[in-house]
Amino acid sequence: MSVERPLAQPKESVVLMPASTLVLGGDLGGTSTRIVIADPEGNVIGRGAAAGGNPTSHPATAAANFGQAVHAALEGVDPASVRAAVIGTAGGSALGRPDVKAQFDAAWSGAGLTVEPRFIGDLEVAFASGTPEPDGTVLIAGTGSNTGLVRDHELVRTAGGHGWLLGDDGSGFWLGREAMRSVLRGIDLGEPLGVLGEAVVQAVLPDRDPAVSAEREGYDLLRDDLIRTVNSRPPVLLAELARPVVAAYDQNDKTAHALVKRAAELLTETVSRLWTTSDNGPLVLAGSVAGESSPVGRLLRQSIHEHFDGEVLTARDGVGGATWLALGVLDPALATRSNHARLVS
């Protein structure tokens, strides 16, 4: 097996790994759990998937879903051959609880794995999925928002990520909450709902009679129904209203345009807390709100290019990024650009 020149000279001599030596990468998200098994040349040997494995958002089922995905990925593979494992999760802090950690340990050992897994945050995984460079900055803007500074493939500092109650500016939750607030303000003033208002009302009250009068009495009833319904649901579900904002933006709704523009400004400001004009490393953007197809993502890229000179990249396959990092844990010489390209494509 030939080993490519690494991105940085390893401190120790390169050791060729036996063909049976494998690595495991994982990505535990709120909607899905994905596991990949790969050989030292970046070839995928096994894959497994299950429902959400984030221990914060799915405390009752995360460990079971994690175990299910691991078992599926290991089908036909000797668990003892896995010699390094890196697993990314947005809810990693929950693993500090002994009861949660015990559940994940049981799922891991139950699959026959003996290597100690390394759990890291979703910022590090997102950065590694977007670039093989060791240093740079990463922004995730999906349901929430968070920014991280990466040095030598490790997270050294963060900005934002304060959660829906205290922050997450510019995120999907922020867009949804601001859209609902704009609708309620309009109702208070007796103004027409408009394109965005109608879309928000339809999303929150899908069974509402469209023939309800827009006169003051009808508006009062609508306002009360909206407030009651939103407050009866988990707050994070306001993030679902980001989709109506995008739809209204595409229909040139003025309020939606203002919200999208403001979200991009807030995300740019969050990035500026970490990424300075002197930084030469890349900025990796991740998450649906920061995506290239999102209007917020497009304005965000435009704004960043106006303020910073560094390269702006888009995160790719998170589980591939985690698997590539696992190769580096196994042997730094295996963290090559070609292995990175194979795993995140």
VOPAGU-2260 file (C-alpha; in pm, 1 decimal, decimal comma):
REM VOPAGU-2260
SITE   aa  ch    i         X         Y         Z
SITE  MET   A    0       0,0       0,0       0,0
SITE  SER   A    1     145,8     338,8     -93,3
SITE  VAL   A    2     112,1     624,0     153,0
SITE  GLU   A    3      89,2     978,6      18,3
SITE  ARG   A    4     288,7    1268,5     153,2
SITE  PRO   A    5      88,3    1410,6     447,7
SITE  LEU   A    6     -30,0    1768,2     470,4
SITE  ALA   A    7     224,7    1833,8     745,7
SITE  GLN   A    8     534,5    1634,5     833,4
SITE  PRO   A    9     450,6    1381,8    1106,2
SITE  LYS   A   10     665,5    1393,3    1414,5
SITE  GLU   A   11     731,2    1020,1    1395,3
SITE  SER   A   12     824,0     793,8    1105,9
SITE  VAL   A   13     542,8     670,5     885,0
SITE  VAL   A   14     412,5     327,5     975,8
SITE  LEU   A   15     229,7     124,0     712,9
SITE  MET   A   16     -90,8     -18,0     852,1
SITE  PRO   A   17    -197,6    -376,9     793,3
SITE  ALA   A   18    -475,3    -421,5     538,8
SITE  SER   A   19    -708,4    -531,7     816,7
SITE  THR   A   20    -670,1    -204,0    1007,1
SITE  LEU   A   21    -982,4      13,7     978,4
SITE  VAL   A   22   -1123,9     338,2    1117,0
SITE  LEU   A   23   -1473,9     449,3    1211,5
SITE  GLY   A   24   -1631,3     789,9    1163,3
SITE  GLY   A   25   -1967,9     902,7    1296,0
SITE  ASP   A   26   -2204,8    1196,4    1267,5
SITE  LEU   A   27   -2480,7    1209,9    1530,2
SITE  GLY   A   28   -2737,8    1465,3    1421,6
SITE  GLY   A   29   -3082,9    1562,6    1534,5
SITE  THR   A   30   -3251,6    1391,2    1240,1
SITE  SER   A   31   -3012,8    1107,2    1157,1
SITE  THR   A   32   -2718,4     902,1    1279,6
SITE  ARG   A   33   -2456,6     797,7    1024,4
SITE  ILE   A   34   -2155,8     571,0    1068,4
SITE  VAL   A   35   -1880,4     489,6     816,7
SITE  ILE   A   36   -1604,8     227,1     828,0
SITE  ALA   A   37   -1302,2     294,4     604,3
SITE  ASP   A   38    -960,8     146,7     527,6
SITE  PRO   A   39    -630,8     342,3     543,5
SITE  GLU   A   40    -666,5     447,7     177,8
SITE  GLY   A   41    -998,5     618,7     236,5
SITE  ASN   A   42   -1211,9     344,6      81,7
SITE  VAL   A   43   -1548,5     296,8     252,1
SITE  ILE   A   44   -1591,3     -59,0     380,0
SITE  GLY   A   45   -1924,5     -21,8     558,8
SITE  ARG   A   46   -2206,4     225,2     621,4
SITE  GLY   A   47   -2483,8     240,7     876,3
SITE  ALA   A   48   -2767,7     482,1     940,6
SITE  ALA   A   49   -3047,0     527,3    1193,0
SITE  ALA   A   50   -3272,6     795,9    1335,0
SITE  GLY   A   51   -3142,9    1094,8    1535,0
SITE  GLY   A   52   -2849,2    1024,1    1765,1
SITE  ASN   A   53   -2804,9    1365,3    1925,8
SITE  PRO   A   54   -2816,0    1287,5    2301,3
SITE  THR   A   55   -2945,2    1635,8    2383,2
SITE  SER   A   56   -3241,5    1644,0    2146,1
SITE  HIS   A   57   -3315,8    1268,9    2170,5
SITE  PRO   A   58   -3217,5    1167,1    2525,7
SITE  ALA   A   59   -3440,7     858,7    2533,4
SITE  THR   A   60   -3344,0     705,8    2196,4
SITE  ALA   A   61   -3005,6     850,1    2092,9
SITE  ALA   A   62   -2790,6     565,9    2230,1
SITE  ALA   A   63   -3013,2     296,6    2078,3
SITE  ASN   A   64   -3006,6     469,8    1739,4
SITE  PHE   A   65   -2630,2     505,3    1766,9
SITE  GLY   A   66   -2593,8     134,6    1836,0
SITE  GLN   A   67   -2822,1      45,1    1546,0
SITE  ALA   A   68   -2615,2     249,7    1301,6
SITE  VAL   A   69   -2287,5     105,7    1433,6
SITE  HIS   A   70   -2412,3    -252,4    1401,6
SITE  ALA   A   71   -2525,3    -186,8    1042,5
SITE  ALA   A   72   -2188,6     -37,1     945,2
SITE  LEU   A   73   -1999,1    -330,4    1098,3
SITE  GLU   A   74   -2193,9    -596,7     909,4
SITE  GLY   A   75   -1934,6    -837,9     768,5
SITE  VAL   A   76   -1651,2    -647,7     941,5
SITE  ASP   A   77   -1441,5    -768,7    1236,1
SITE  PRO   A   78   -1496,2    -505,4    1509,9
SITE  ALA   A   79   -1145,2    -572,8    1641,1
SITE  SER   A   80   -1000,2    -435,2    1316,4
SITE  VAL   A   81   -1132,3     -85,9    1396,6
SITE  ARG   A   82    -832,5      87,2    1553,4
SITE  ALA   A   83    -944,3     451,5    1563,5
SITE  ALA   A   84   -1283,8     622,3    1587,7
SITE  VAL   A   85   -1396,0     986,8    1571,7
SITE  ILE   A   86   -1762,5    1073,2    1623,4
SITE  GLY   A   87   -1911,4    1417,3    1589,5
SITE  THR   A   88   -2224,6    1528,5    1770,6
SITE  ALA   A   89   -2396,2    1859,7    1835,0
SITE  GLY   A   90   -2518,2    1724,4    2167,6
SITE  GLY   A   91   -2178,6    1610,6    2288,3
SITE  SER   A   92   -2207,1    1794,8    2618,1
SITE  ALA   A   93   -2480,7    1553,1    2723,2
SITE  LEU   A   94   -2219,4    1275,5    2715,9
SITE  GLY   A   95   -2075,7    1432,3    3030,4
SITE  ARG   A   96   -2372,4    1290,6    3220,5
SITE  PRO   A   97   -2282,3     948,5    3362,0
SITE  ASP   A   98   -2617,9     792,2    3270,4
SITE  VAL   A   99   -2598,6     909,2    2906,2
SITE  LYS   A  100   -2232,6     808,5    2877,2
SITE  ALA   A  101   -2315,6     462,9    3013,1
SITE  GLN   A  102   -2583,1     411,8    2747,8
SITE  PHE   A  103   -2344,4     506,5    2466,4
SITE  ASP   A  104   -2067,2     289,9    2613,7
SITE  ALA   A  105   -2306,2      -5,7    2623,9
SITE  ALA   A  106   -2406,5      47,2    2260,1
SITE  TRP   A  107   -2040,3      70,6    2161,2
SITE  SER   A  108   -1916,3    -237,2    2347,3
SITE  GLY   A  109   -2232,0    -423,4    2246,2
SITE  ALA   A  110   -2118,8    -393,9    1884,5
SITE  GLY   A  111   -1790,8    -565,5    1977,5
SITE  LEU   A  112   -1575,1    -253,4    1945,7
SITE  THR   A  113   -1275,6    -227,6    2177,0
SITE  VAL   A  114   -1105,9      94,9    2062,4
SITE  GLU   A  115   -1186,5     407,7    2265,0
SITE  PRO   A  116   -1404,8     642,0    2054,6
SITE  ARG   A  117   -1322,8    1012,5    2040,6
SITE  PHE   A  118   -1636,0    1229,9    2058,1
SITE  ILE   A  119   -1597,0    1580,4    1915,5
SITE  GLY   A  120   -1831,6    1868,8    1836,5
SITE  ASP   A  121   -2016,9    1929,8    1512,9
SITE  LEU   A  122   -1803,0    2239,0    1441,5
SITE  GLU   A  123   -1486,3    2030,4    1407,2
SITE  VAL   A  124   -1664,0    1775,5    1189,5
SITE  ALA   A  125   -1812,7    2044,4     965,4
SITE  PHE   A  126   -1473,7    2210,2     921,4
SITE  ALA   A  127   -1303,6    1878,9     835,5
SITE  SER   A  128   -1577,5    1800,1     582,6
SITE  GLY   A  129   -1510,7    2126,7     399,1
SITE  THR   A  130   -1131,4    2134,8     386,9
SITE  PRO   A  131    -824,6    1924,0     467,7
SITE  GLU   A  132    -645,6    2236,1     594,8
SITE  PRO   A  133    -551,5    2221,5     964,7
SITE  ASP   A  134    -639,6    2583,7    1051,0
SITE  GLY   A  135    -939,1    2805,2     977,6
SITE  THR   A  136   -1286,2    2906,3    1085,0
SITE  VAL   A  137   -1624,8    2734,5    1060,9
SITE  LEU   A  138   -1980,1    2865,0    1079,7
SITE  ILE   A  139   -2283,9    2640,2    1121,3
SITE  ALA   A  140   -2622,1    2801,2    1058,4
SITE  GLY   A  141   -2911,9    2558,7    1061,0
SITE  THR   A  142   -3173,4    2535,8    1334,8
SITE  GLY   A  143   -2920,7    2718,3    1551,9
SITE  SER   A  144   -2597,4    2901,9    1473,6
SITE  ASN   A  145   -2242,5    2869,6    1600,9
SITE  THR   A  146   -1890,4    2965,9    1493,6
SITE  GLY   A  147   -1559,0    2805,4    1579,2
SITE  LEU   A  148   -1187,4    2870,2    1538,7
SITE  VAL   A  149    -992,8    2557,3    1438,3
SITE  ARG   A  150    -620,7    2508,0    1491,0
SITE  ASP   A  151    -444,7    2185,1    1394,2
SITE  HIS   A  152    -786,4    2023,2    1330,3
SITE  GLU   A  153    -904,7    2099,2    1684,6
SITE  LEU   A  154   -1158,1    2353,0    1807,2
SITE  VAL   A  155    -986,7    2617,1    2022,4
SITE  ARG   A  156   -1252,2    2888,7    2053,0
SITE  THR   A  157   -1618,8    2951,9    1974,8
SITE  ALA   A  158   -1852,3    3247,5    1927,0
SITE  GLY   A  159   -2230,5    3232,3    1925,1
SITE  GLY   A  160   -2401,3    2900,9    1982,9
SITE  HIS   A  161   -2578,5    3034,7    2289,1
SITE  GLY   A  162   -2901,1    2847,5    2217,2
SITE  TRP   A  163   -3246,4    2964,3    2111,6
SITE  LEU   A  164   -3318,6    3151,1    2435,5
SITE  LEU   A  165   -2996,3    3354,6    2450,6
SITE  GLY   A  166   -2870,4    3372,3    2094,6
SITE  ASP   A  167   -2852,3    3168,1    1772,1
SITE  ASP   A  168   -2869,7    3496,2    1579,4
SITE  GLY   A  169   -2937,8    3454,8    1207,6
SITE  SER   A  170   -3031,9    3088,1    1243,4
SITE  GLY   A  171   -3341,4    2904,1    1126,6
SITE  PHE   A  172   -3489,6    2952,2    1471,7
SITE  TRP   A  173   -3414,7    3325,5    1457,6
SITE  LEU   A  174   -3580,8    3352,7    1114,9
SITE  GLY   A  175   -3889,3    3165,0    1236,3
SITE  ARG   A  176   -3924,3    3364,2    1555,0
SITE  GLU   A  177   -3880,9    3698,4    1377,2
SITE  ALA   A  178   -4133,5    3594,7    1111,8
SITE  MET   A  179   -4390,1    3513,0    1379,8
SITE  ARG   A  180   -4320,9    3839,5    1562,1
SITE  SER   A  181   -4369,7    4036,5    1238,7
SITE  VAL   A  182   -4704,6    3864,7    1180,7
SITE  LEU   A  183   -4822,7    3943,7    1533,0
SITE  ARG   A  184   -4715,5    4307,1    1498,8
SITE  GLY   A  185   -4911,1    4332,5    1175,3
SITE  ILE   A  186   -5219,6    4183,3    1337,9
SITE  ASP   A  187   -5190,4    4429,8    1627,6
SITE  LEU   A  188   -5190,1    4712,8    1371,9
SITE  GLY   A  189   -5475,5    4564,6    1170,3
SITE  GLU   A  190   -5256,2    4535,5     860,7
SITE  PRO   A  191   -5307,3    4279,9     579,6
SITE  LEU   A  192   -5114,3    3958,9     638,2
SITE  GLY   A  193   -4925,1    3973,0     312,2
SITE  VAL   A  194   -4737,3    3686,3     146,6
SITE  LEU   A  195   -4516,9    3605,8     447,4
SITE  GLY   A  196   -4803,3    3639,6     696,9
SITE  GLU   A  197   -5025,3    3403,9     501,4
SITE  ALA   A  198   -4744,9    3151,2     471,8
SITE  VAL   A  199   -4669,6    3164,8     844,6
SITE  VAL   A  200   -5035,9    3131,3     941,0
SITE  GLN   A  201   -5076,4    2835,0     706,8
SITE  ALA   A  202   -4770,3    2664,8     857,9
SITE  VAL   A  203   -4880,3    2717,0    1218,9
SITE  LEU   A  204   -5256,4    2672,3    1169,5
SITE  PRO   A  205   -5292,2    2437,6     870,4
SITE  ASP   A  206   -5659,5    2367,4     948,3
SITE  ARG   A  207   -5757,1    2734,0     970,4
SITE  ASP   A  208   -6058,5    2830,8     758,8
SITE  PRO   A  209   -5922,7    3060,7     482,8
SITE  ALA   A  210   -6260,1    3238,6     481,0
SITE  VAL   A  211   -6200,0    3381,1     829,9
SITE  SER   A  212   -6271,3    3754,9     817,5
SITE  ALA   A  213   -5977,4    3992,9     819,9
SITE  GLU   A  214   -6179,8    4241,2    1019,4
SITE  ARG   A  215   -6070,5    4331,9    1368,9
SITE  GLU   A  216   -6261,9    4055,8    1546,1
SITE  GLY   A  217   -6121,2    3791,6    1312,3
SITE  TYR   A  218   -5770,8    3927,5    1359,4
SITE  ASP   A  219   -5801,9    3910,7    1737,4
SITE  LEU   A  220   -5907,2    3546,1    1714,6
SITE  LEU   A  221   -5622,8    3470,7    1473,9
SITE  ARG   A  222   -5370,2    3639,8    1700,8
SITE  ASP   A  223   -5486,4    3436,6    2000,9
SITE  ASP   A  224   -5478,5    3111,1    1802,3
SITE  LEU   A  225   -5124,8    3179,5    1681,2
SITE  ILE   A  226   -4994,2    3266,3    2027,4
SITE  ARG   A  227   -5162,8    2967,0    2190,9
SITE  THR   A  228   -5041,5    2722,2    1927,6
SITE  VAL   A  229   -4681,5    2844,5    1925,0
SITE  ASN   A  230   -4657,6    2841,0    2304,9
SITE  SER   A  231   -4797,5    2488,4    2324,3
SITE  ARG   A  232   -4510,6    2348,4    2115,0
SITE  PRO   A  233   -4138,2    2312,0    2188,2
SITE  PRO   A  234   -3976,7    2650,6    2114,7
SITE  VAL   A  235   -3723,3    2501,9    1872,8
SITE  LEU   A  236   -4007,6    2419,6    1632,7
SITE  LEU   A  237   -4019,1    2787,7    1541,6
SITE  ALA   A  238   -3723,4    2700,8    1317,6
SITE  GLU   A  239   -3971,4    2530,4    1084,0
SITE  LEU   A  240   -4098,5    2878,2     991,2
SITE  ALA   A  241   -3769,6    2949,3     816,2
SITE  ARG   A  242   -3910,7    2769,3     513,3
SITE  PRO   A  243   -4208,3    3007,6     476,6
SITE  VAL   A  244   -3962,8    3297,5     503,8
SITE  VAL   A  245   -3759,1    3160,3     213,7
SITE  ALA   A  246   -4073,7    3094,3      10,1
SITE  ALA   A  247   -4196,9    3450,1      71,5
SITE  TYR   A  248   -3851,5    3585,3     -14,3
SITE  ASP   A  249   -3872,9    3413,4    -352,2
SITE  GLN   A  250   -4206,1    3592,2    -404,1
SITE  ASN   A  251   -4043,2    3930,7    -329,3
SITE  ASP   A  252   -4217,9    3984,2       3,9
SITE  LYS   A  253   -4062,6    4296,1     160,3
SITE  THR   A  254   -4067,7    4165,9     516,8
SITE  ALA   A  255   -3908,1    3835,8     413,6
SITE  HIS   A  256   -3636,6    4025,0     225,4
SITE  ALA   A  257   -3564,2    4233,9     535,1
SITE  LEU   A  258   -3541,1    3923,8     756,2
SITE  VAL   A  259   -3310,3    3740,5     516,6
SITE  LYS   A  260   -3083,7    4044,1     487,9
SITE  ARG   A  261   -3071,1    4086,4     864,1
SITE  ALA   A  262   -2995,6    3717,4     919,8
SITE  ALA   A  263   -2696,1    3739,5     683,5
SITE  GLU   A  264   -2573,2    4050,2     866,4
SITE  LEU   A  265   -2598,8    3880,5    1206,2
SITE  LEU   A  266   -2411,9    3572,1    1085,3
SITE  THR   A  267   -2139,7    3789,6     934,7
SITE  GLU   A  268   -2107,2    3971,2    1265,9
SITE  THR   A  269   -2078,0    3640,1    1451,0
SITE  VAL   A  270   -1802,4    3523,9    1215,4
SITE  SER   A  271   -1617,3    3854,3    1265,0
SITE  ARG   A  272   -1580,3    3777,3    1636,0
SITE  LEU   A  273   -1332,0    3505,5    1540,8
SITE  TRP   A  274   -1222,3    3555,3    1180,5
SITE  THR   A  275   -1008,6    3864,8    1133,4
SITE  THR   A  276    -870,2    4027,3     819,2
SITE  SER   A  277    -528,9    3882,5     907,1
SITE  ASP   A  278    -651,3    3521,8     898,3
SITE  ASN   A  279    -527,2    3321,0     600,4
SITE  GLY   A  280    -715,7    3000,4     671,7
SITE  PRO   A  281   -1042,5    2912,0     498,7
SITE  LEU   A  282   -1391,1    2974,8     630,9
SITE  VAL   A  283   -1621,2    2673,2     602,2
SITE  LEU   A  284   -1996,4    2736,8     596,7
SITE  ALA   A  285   -2232,7    2458,8     704,3
SITE  GLY   A  286   -2603,4    2412,9     771,4
SITE  SER   A  287   -2917,9    2466,5     567,2
SITE  VAL   A  288   -2945,7    2840,2     637,9
SITE  ALA   A  289   -2584,6    2901,7     531,9
SITE  GLY   A  290   -2610,7    2672,6     229,4
SITE  GLU   A  291   -2544,6    2787,9    -125,2
SITE  SER   A  292   -2909,0    2740,1    -222,1
SITE  SER   A  293   -3036,6    2949,6      70,6
SITE  PRO   A  294   -3095,8    3323,6      15,3
SITE  VAL   A  295   -2933,4    3384,5     353,2
SITE  GLY   A  296   -2635,5    3176,3     243,5
SITE  ARG   A  297   -2598,7    3371,1     -80,4
SITE  LEU   A  298   -2611,1    3709,4      95,2
SITE  LEU   A  299   -2377,6    3575,6     364,4
SITE  ARG   A  300   -2114,5    3480,7     107,1
SITE  GLN   A  301   -2145,2    3819,3     -59,1
SITE  SER   A  302   -2108,9    3998,1     274,6
SITE  ILE   A  303   -1810,2    3788,8     380,9
SITE  HIS   A  304   -1628,4    3852,5      52,6
SITE  GLU   A  305   -1676,6    4226,0     112,2
SITE  HIS   A  306   -1519,5    4208,2     459,0
SITE  PHE   A  307   -1260,5    3928,7     440,1
SITE  ASP   A  308   -1002,3    3802,0     191,8
SITE  GLY   A  309    -987,2    3435,0     292,0
SITE  GLU   A  310   -1127,8    3142,7      96,2
SITE  VAL   A  311   -1493,9    3060,5     165,5
SITE  LEU   A  312   -1587,8    2692,5     132,7
SITE  THR   A  313   -1902,9    2487,2     181,2
SITE  ALA   A  314   -1912,1    2192,5     421,5
SITE  ARG   A  315   -1976,1    1857,6     260,1
SITE  ASP   A  316   -2037,2    1511,6     403,7
SITE  GLY   A  317   -1999,4    1539,6     782,0
SITE  VAL   A  318   -1952,2    1169,8     844,7
SITE  GLY   A  319   -1682,0    1169,9     578,2
SITE  GLY   A  320   -1504,4    1450,6     761,7
SITE  ALA   A  321   -1518,0    1254,8    1087,7
SITE  THR   A  322   -1383,1     943,0     915,1
SITE  TRP   A  323   -1096,1    1144,0     765,6
SITE  LEU   A  324   -1011,0    1276,6    1111,9
SITE  ALA   A  325   -1011,3     917,8    1238,6
SITE  LEU   A  326    -748,7     833,8     975,7
SITE  GLY   A  327    -535,4    1114,0    1118,5
SITE  VAL   A  328    -578,2     970,8    1468,2
SITE  LEU   A  329    -466,5     630,9    1339,8
SITE  ASP   A  330    -161,9     781,8    1168,1
SITE  PRO   A  331    -110,4    1148,7    1068,4
SITE  ALA   A  332      43,3    1028,5     741,1
SITE  LEU   A  333    -298,1     897,0     635,6
SITE  ALA   A  334    -467,0    1238,2     654,7
SITE  THR   A  335    -398,8    1306,7     287,6
SITE  ARG   A  336    -585,2    1526,6      42,6
SITE  SER   A  337    -678,4    1232,7    -177,7
SITE  ASN   A  338    -821,5    1042,2     120,1
SITE  HIS   A  339   -1015,2    1355,2     213,5
SITE  ALA   A  340   -1158,0    1386,5    -136,8
SITE  ARG   A  341   -1265,4    1020,7    -140,5
SITE  LEU   A  342   -1440,8    1038,6     193,6
SITE  VAL   A  343   -1630,4    1368,9     164,8
SITE  SER   A  344   -1733,3    1348,5    -202,2
